[in-house]
Amino acid sequence: MNLTLLKTQADLDDWLRQSSNDQINFVPTMGGLHKGHEALIKTASTFTQNDSSSVLVSIFVNPLQFGVNEDFKKYPRDLVSDCTKAYEAGANAIWAPAFEDVFPGGEDSHFKIQAPLKLKKYLCGSYRKKHFDGVATVVLRLISLVRPKQIFLGEKDWQQLIIIRKLISDLGLSVKVQSIPTIRDEDLLAYSSRNIYLSKEERSKAIALPKILNEASIAFKGNNPIDLEEIKDYLESNDLSVEYVEAVDVKNLTPVNIHKSTISLLAAAVHCGNTRLLDHTLLMKRKPIVAIDGPAGAGKSTVTKIFAKKLGLIYLDTGAMYRAVTWLIQQESINCEDVEILKKALNNLKLDIRLSNKGNQEVILNGKNITDKIRSPKVTSQVSQIAAISSVREKLTKQQKQIGLKGGLVAEGRDIGTTVFPNAELKVFLTASTKERAKRRAEDMKNQGFNQPSLIALENQIKERDRLDSTREIAPLSQAKDAKELITDGMSIEEVIESLIYMFKEEIPEEVWPTKSWQSL
Ligand code: PAF
């Protein structure tokens, strides 16, 4: 085993010089490594497979994040065991600095960060007053010394994760925050460095915490009410002294009514003897919805399909629905100007988008499989026109909303985030410059064997299409206020999908991703 143990700042600087400096996947820890840390390091090392990056694990018991009566002095410190575990999990180097290396000249010589009041008002923040300021201060300091590409944090400390993400976004740092779900022992107790404080007897009591949270999440899925006071009573009756049991919004961490909120965090902190334990579960009313809007030629369909497949979400192809109606209108020679006739056809419309046994999307209209028929050039030439008819739009938007009631889907279009799913958990406005879109269009035409107009001509066509799409009366292309813009210039399809997954992760904790609980929702 080639053990690189860095101690001083000079050691770190030397090592950084030897590694490709901006390619560090950084796992900050306070030591006392357990399976949760090992999972973080393993995840970090998966990123080193495709590039020349390295995994650096820091071990620094940060005094700034401990309160006066907390366990700073007795916090587990076993460098040999930590090094072994970190290396076995895939770390390239361990940095175990002394206090002076992180804060030369002492704590008072350094800037200190104050975590946003709003994010530390509830949960642990209201009991551990200086804790998150101490965490933010040290994390910023560590990041400024290491200058990593990514840092890896556990979802277990959800409030910490949200605060660090906000720190990084507020300061405009380019480091990415990758998170991983809570790792649990066989008895469901979440791994924590502090678990080693528990006696055998205490440990058997401690499992009441994950047990009741798990039961609450199952009860919630079954539409049963959740009573926070009952949870507290249960914990107390198991000899656990409750610090808090709170339900908060998963993003802004303010109290919510869990029965009204789509996704909330039910978190609890208890004392088991002298050991403080923290845990949470996520309560979801329905599966998540992702809305992807953007102009023509931004590559939405390609990436949306792959993204949906990767996350086990249904790809709701709203375009296929408009194509199906267009096909019907053409097939039955319906005169769209005749409001009554069109209304009757729409009233009788039974449109179903489903997955075949082979996993392909099938479009069934009034019992007939028209999957291939809707891709004909004849349908293509008229679909925009039909999609702009208000009664058609109304009918299909209503059906799309109906499909969305159970969630678990990603839809792509022009007005998904604004009109169809204004409550989508993630809204992305996927776009690219007209120059880039013209380049892609030319490439497509070349691949399909068509003559390509000049890039300038293509750019002008795209500009005109954008103008028409954004100024039309019915369902104009528009970016929802809360949509995240993703400009895909110069990005490969894989990079766009990776960015979408990263954005999704920021909204929906991985703990409730498809393979976990939402399959049963
Ligand atoms: O989660 C931890 O171990 C610590 O809070 C951290 C992020 C390493 C900062 O000291």
Boltz pocket constraint, residues with backbone or C-beta under 6 A from the ligand:
constraints:
  - pocket:
      binder: B
      contacts: [[A, 28], [A, 29], [A, 30], [A, 60], [A, 62], [A, 65], [A, 135], [A, 138], [A, 139], [A, 157], [A, 160]]
      max_distance: 6.0
